[in-house]
Amino acid sequence: MPLQDFLLPLENVKFHSKSSVRYGDKKYHVLITDRRIILFAQRGHILKSDDIVSERLDRLHGLEYSEKGLMFKISKISIQGTTRIDIHGPASELKPMFHNMQSLINSE
């Protein structure tokens, strides 16, 4: 199913991850729109199914960023909304994502 099928009418994409990140024990790609953060993946080899996690930006009330490691930096973004979402991945991917989320949350 194309990603456009998951977007709401008049929802604009602000950020799209280049590589996958981890949420729980699964890998996802991240899409940040002007209204939501969306984690999405396609599961299965023969019978494909979509795996989507979504949280509205106006419901977020906590956002934290942390890094570990010297040579291979692993980052974590903790998002507190209706549920807590902890995203893990390379610092080169998560740092721009964090800054983008901060600017979108602060603009509301």
N, C-alpha and C positions, 0 to 999 in steps of 0.2 A: 504494500500500500504506500503510495507516495506521501512524503512528509506534509505536503500542502493539505492533505485530508485531515490533518490534526490541528491545523491553525483555524482560529476563529475568524469571522469576517472582519476586515479592517485591522487585523493583527499584523504588526510589522516585525520582521526578524532583525535583531540588533547584534547578535553574536551567534556563531556556529562553531563548535569545536572541530579541530582538524583531526584529532586522534580520540580514541576512546578513553573514558575515565571509569573508575570503579564506584559503584554504589551498592553496598551490601556485598554479596559475592558475585555480582554480575557486572559486565561491561556495558556501557552506554555511550552514546554520543549526546552532546548537550546542545540545546538550542535555547537562546534567550530572546524573548520577544519583548515588546513594550508592555505586555500584560502578564506574562508567565515565564517560568523556567520549566523546560521540558527535557526530560531524559528519555531517550528512545533507542530501541534496538530491535532487530529482527532476529528471532530465535528459530532454530530448526533448520535442517538441511533439505528435507523433502517436503514436509508439511510446514511451511513457514507461518509464523505467528508474530504479531507485533507486541512489544513490551514497552509500555509508556508509563512514565511517572511524571506528574505535572503538579505544580504549586503556583498559585497566583501571587504576583509580586506585592499586591496590596495587603496580603495576609502575612507577609514576612515581618518579623520583629527582632530578628537577630541574625547577624552575619559575621563569621569569624574566618580568618585565614591563618594557616601555619605551615612552616616548611621544616623538613628534616633532611639531613645528609650534607656531605661536603661536595663530593664530585657528582653524584647522581641525586639531585634534589627531588624529593617526593613532597608534594603539597597536599593539604587538606582544606576544604572549604566546608564549614558547618553552617547550615541554613536552618534557622528556627522559624517555622511557620505553624501550620496546623499539626504537622509532624516534624521531627528532626531528620534532616537529610545531610549525611556526611559523604562528600565526594572526594575521592583520592585520585591523584594522577600526577603527571610531570609538572614541575613548576612553570615551565615554558608555556603550558596550556592553561593552568589554573590561575596564574597571576593576572593575565589579561581578562579572564572570565570574572574574577573577583572585582576588578576595577570597573568593569562594565556593569555588573550587578549593583555595585555601590552607587554609581551615577544614576542608574534607573530608579533605585529605591529612594535616593535623596531627592530626586526631581518630583516625586509624588507629594 
